[in-house]
Amino acid sequence: MADNEQPVTDQPTVSDAKPADAPVAHPETVTEEDVYEALEEVIDPELGLDFVSLGLVYDVAIEQEDVYVTFTLTTPACPIGPQVSEQMKEFVGDLPGVSAVHPKMVFDPSWSPEMMTEDAKFALGF
């Protein structure tokens, strides 16, 4: 080997190494934003608007591959609770990195039209 030649190795050079504090990309990690986007597919059949715009989704929590969605209905007497839970499981469950979806229906605090987005209020004439 000539004096100016470098030995060939499979080891990464110092310039190839990533800093210890560099973020590690996990393409299969779901975010709250991903979950809220999926929940925009859950439509209230009477109002024709999605649950997120209507302000019916109170909370999203992610624990590893499990997603917990706390939501309400426009009234406690509304019969679509089971249908909504199934839609949430379907749409959020289709996201990469999600192994289980746990919808939880609550009625405290009570829903009110003020919880809607401005676009939803406009669409419904509020």
C-alpha positions as CSV (number, residue, x, y, z in Angstrom):
1,M,0.0,0.0,0.0
2,A,1.4,3.4,-0.9
3,D,2.0,6.0,1.8
4,N,-0.9,8.2,0.7
5,E,-3.6,5.4,0.4
6,Q,-6.1,4.9,3.2
7,P,-7.1,1.4,4.3
8,V,-10.5,0.3,3.1
9,T,-12.8,-0.6,6.0
10,D,-16.5,-1.0,6.5
11,Q,-16.4,1.2,9.6
12,P,-18.1,4.6,9.4
13,T,-15.8,7.5,9.5
14,V,-16.2,10.3,12.1
15,S,-17.9,12.4,9.5
16,D,-20.5,9.7,9.0
17,A,-21.5,9.5,12.6
18,K,-24.6,11.2,13.9
19,P,-24.5,13.4,17.0
20,A,-25.7,11.7,20.1
21,D,-28.5,14.2,20.5
22,A,-29.8,13.9,16.9
23,P,-33.5,13.0,16.8
24,V,-34.1,9.4,15.8
25,A,-36.7,9.2,13.0
26,H,-39.5,6.6,13.7
27,P,-41.6,6.5,10.6
28,E,-44.1,4.2,12.3
29,T,-44.7,6.6,15.2
30,V,-48.2,8.2,15.1
31,T,-48.6,11.8,16.1
32,E,-51.6,13.7,17.6
33,E,-51.8,15.6,14.3
34,D,-52.1,12.3,12.4
35,V,-54.9,11.1,14.8
36,Y,-56.8,14.4,14.5
37,E,-56.6,14.2,10.7
38,A,-58.0,10.6,10.8
39,L,-60.8,11.7,13.1
40,E,-61.8,14.3,10.5
41,E,-63.2,11.3,8.6
42,V,-65.7,10.6,11.4
43,I,-68.9,12.4,10.3
44,D,-71.9,13.3,12.4
45,P,-74.7,11.9,10.1
46,E,-77.3,14.4,11.2
47,L,-75.1,17.5,10.9
48,G,-72.9,16.4,8.0
49,L,-69.8,17.7,9.6
50,D,-66.8,15.9,11.1
51,F,-66.3,15.3,14.8
52,V,-63.2,17.5,15.0
53,S,-64.8,20.6,13.5
54,L,-67.8,20.1,15.7
55,G,-65.6,20.2,18.8
56,L,-66.7,16.7,19.8
57,V,-63.2,15.3,20.2
58,Y,-62.0,16.4,23.7
59,D,-58.6,14.6,23.9
60,V,-56.2,12.4,22.1
61,A,-53.5,10.5,24.0
62,I,-50.9,8.2,22.5
63,E,-49.1,5.6,24.6
64,Q,-46.7,3.7,22.3
65,E,-48.9,2.1,19.7
66,D,-52.2,2.6,21.6
67,V,-54.4,5.6,20.9
68,Y,-56.9,6.9,23.4
69,V,-59.7,9.2,22.1
70,T,-62.0,11.0,24.5
71,F,-65.1,12.3,22.7
72,T,-68.6,13.4,23.3
73,L,-71.9,13.6,21.4
74,T,-74.1,16.7,20.8
75,T,-76.6,15.3,23.3
76,P,-76.5,12.3,25.7
77,A,-79.6,11.0,24.0
78,C,-77.9,10.8,20.6
79,P,-77.9,7.1,19.5
80,I,-74.8,7.1,17.3
81,G,-72.2,6.5,20.1
82,P,-71.4,2.9,19.1
83,Q,-71.2,3.8,15.4
84,V,-68.8,6.7,16.1
85,S,-66.6,4.4,18.3
86,E,-66.3,1.9,15.5
87,Q,-65.5,4.6,12.9
88,M,-62.8,6.0,15.2
89,K,-61.3,2.5,15.6
90,E,-61.4,2.0,11.8
91,F,-59.9,5.4,10.7
92,V,-57.3,5.8,13.5
93,G,-56.6,2.1,13.5
94,D,-55.5,2.3,9.8
95,L,-52.7,4.7,10.7
96,P,-49.2,3.3,10.5
97,G,-47.8,2.6,14.0
98,V,-51.3,2.2,15.7
99,S,-52.1,-1.3,17.1
100,A,-55.2,-0.4,19.1
101,V,-57.7,2.5,19.4
102,H,-59.6,3.1,22.6
103,P,-62.5,5.5,22.2
104,K,-64.1,6.8,25.4
105,M,-67.4,8.6,25.3
106,V,-68.0,11.2,28.0
107,F,-70.6,13.8,28.7
108,D,-68.7,16.1,31.1
109,P,-68.2,18.7,30.1
110,S,-71.3,19.0,28.1
111,W,-70.9,19.9,24.4
112,S,-72.1,23.3,23.3
113,P,-72.0,25.0,19.9
114,E,-69.3,27.3,21.1
115,M,-66.9,24.4,20.9
116,M,-67.2,24.2,17.1
117,T,-64.6,25.7,14.7
118,E,-65.5,29.0,13.0
119,D,-66.0,27.1,9.7
120,A,-68.4,24.6,11.4
121,K,-70.3,27.5,13.0
122,F,-70.6,29.2,9.6
123,A,-71.8,26.0,7.9
124,L,-74.5,25.5,10.5
125,G,-75.6,29.2,10.6
126,F,-74.2,30.1,14.0
